[in-house]
């Protein structure tokens, strides 16, 4: 991993992962993104006793980005509490697609700190979109 920004995003995702609220699954996830404006935003998963109300780390980071006025994801890093790669759920993939283009880089890290790199299109090839 030579890209300094990727290292920075991974370290920030790992840092916020420690703040995840996961009393039910005990499975913490951190996500960090950099916007087109070069701003960095992070999020962690926040569980709820009513499971459907749980907020994933990816959507948490995206909400932080939107709250601060940015609307485009340049790169996204996701890190989970597992030796396996933790890919975004279907809802997160669709939300990511709302703020990414097909070439946005997504990096999925596992607990061993290795990663898979993919484009948004590879993550969700036929995302739903409203024609304007």
C-alpha positions in Angstrom: 0.0 0.0 0.0 2.0 3.0 -1.3 -0.8 5.6 -1.5 -0.4 7.9 1.5 -4.1 9.0 1.4 -5.1 5.3 1.5 -3.0 4.7 4.6 -4.5 7.8 6.2 -8.1 6.7 5.4 -7.4 3.1 6.6 -6.0 4.4 9.9 -9.0 6.7 10.4 -11.4 3.9 9.7 -9.6 1.7 12.2 -9.8 4.5 14.8 -13.5 5.2 14.5 -14.2 1.5 14.3 -13.3 1.4 18.0 -16.3 3.7 18.7 -18.8 1.4 17.1 -21.9 0.7 19.2 -22.4 -3.0 18.8 -23.9 -4.5 21.9 -25.8 -7.2 19.9 -23.6 -8.4 17.2 -20.2 -7.5 18.8 -19.1 -6.8 15.2 -17.6 -3.3 14.7 -17.1 -1.7 11.4 -15.4 1.6 10.5 -15.6 3.5 7.2 -13.8 6.6 6.0 -14.1 8.5 2.8 -12.5 11.3 1.0 -14.7 13.7 -1.0 -14.0 15.3 -4.3 -13.2 18.4 -2.2 -10.4 16.4 -0.4 -12.3 16.5 2.9 -12.2 13.3 5.1 -15.3 11.9 6.8 -15.7 8.8 9.0 -18.4 6.7 10.5 -18.9 3.5 12.5 -21.9 1.2 12.9 -24.5 2.0 15.5 -26.8 -0.9 16.4 -30.3 -0.7 17.8 -32.4 -3.2 19.7 -34.8 -2.9 16.7 -32.3 -4.4 14.2 -33.8 -2.6 11.2 -32.9 0.7 12.7 -29.1 -0.1 12.8 -26.9 2.4 10.9 -24.0 0.9 9.0 -20.6 2.6 9.1 -20.7 3.4 5.4 -24.0 5.3 5.7 -22.7 7.0 8.9 -19.7 8.4 7.0 -21.8 9.5 4.1 -24.3 11.3 6.4 -21.3 13.1 7.9 -20.1 14.1 4.4 -23.6 15.4 3.4 -24.0 17.3 6.7 -20.8 19.2 5.9 -21.8 20.1 2.4 -19.9 17.7 0.2 -21.7 15.4 -2.1 -19.2 13.2 -4.0 -17.1 10.3 -2.8 -13.6 10.1 -4.3 -12.4 7.0 -2.3 -14.0 4.9 0.4 -12.3 2.6 2.9 -14.2 0.0 5.0 -12.7 -2.1 7.7 -14.4 -4.8 9.7 -13.8 -6.9 12.8 -13.0 -10.1 10.9 -10.3 -12.0 9.1 -12.7 -12.0 6.1 -13.4 -9.0 3.9 -16.5 -7.1 5.1 -18.4 -5.9 2.0 -21.2 -3.3 2.3 -24.7 -4.6 2.6 -27.2 -4.0 -0.2 -28.6 -0.8 1.3 -25.2 0.7 1.8 -24.2 -0.2 -1.8 -27.2 1.7 -3.1 -26.5 4.7 -0.8 -22.8 4.8 -1.8 -23.9 4.7 -5.4 -25.9 7.9 -4.9 -22.8 9.8 -4.1 -20.2 8.0 -6.2 -19.6 7.5 -9.9 -18.8 4.2 -11.5 -15.0 4.7 -11.1 -15.0 5.7 -7.5 -12.4 3.5 -5.7 -13.7 1.3 -2.8 -11.1 -0.4 -0.5 -12.3 -3.3 1.7 -9.9 -4.2 4.4 -9.9 -7.4 6.5 -8.5 -7.9 10.0 -5.2 -8.9 8.6 -4.9 -5.4 7.0 -4.9 -6.7 3.5 -7.5 -5.3 1.1 -9.5 -5.7 -2.0 -9.8 -2.7 -4.3 -12.8 -2.3 -6.6 -14.7 0.3 -8.5 -18.2 1.4 -7.6 -19.4 -0.4 -10.7 -17.8 -3.6 -9.6 -19.4 -3.3 -6.2 -22.9 -2.6 -7.6 -23.0 -2.9 -11.4 -26.7 -1.9 -11.9 -27.5 0.5 -9.2 -31.0 2.0 -9.2 -31.1 5.5 -10.4 -33.9 7.9 -11.2 -33.7 9.4 -14.7 -33.8 13.2 -14.5 
